[in-house]
Amino acid sequence: MSADLEPRVGEVNPSDAWRTLGDRPSAALIDVRTSAEWDYVGVPDLSELGQALYKIEWAQYPDMSVNPRFVAEVIEQTSALSPGAYLFLCRSGVRSLRAAKALAEHLSNTGNDAECLNVAEGFEGDLDSQGHRGVQNGWKARGLAWRQS
């Protein structure tokens, strides 16, 4: 597949992701961070929206190798929902973009037109001038609902 034919992945900021999840019941939020991140950093809390959070590792700890079953796990876990939009979230928006592209390619190859969106800024956002995350931008810094696992 040439670069100009690569399936397109959109981007939204965390606040727009929250609105999308609230407005579109068939949208699914896929948190692609590691289980250690879910356990120690926290996860989005979508209960107010009546939505489920799908936790599927893109890269597996400790060596951060790509999960070879990632796309299959997304399809399996969200099959009952039949999402019209998949939103992908990681720490800062880098891994989630790769994950979104992987699913978008699979969907394109199978004739599915579901939307794939990367949540730019991620859960913790960019590093600030002191090297800390969760202050400058991201899901947590924007004041969106989250909880410790």
Buried (B, 14 or more C-beta within 10 A) or exposed (E): EEEEEEBEBEBBBBBBBBEBBBEBEEBBBBBBBBEEBBEEBBBBBBEEBEBBBBBBBBBBEEEEEBBEEBBEBBBEBBEEBEBEBBBBBBBBBEBBBBBBBBBBBBBBEEEEEBBBBBBBBBBBBBEEEEEEBBBBBBBBBBEBEBEEE
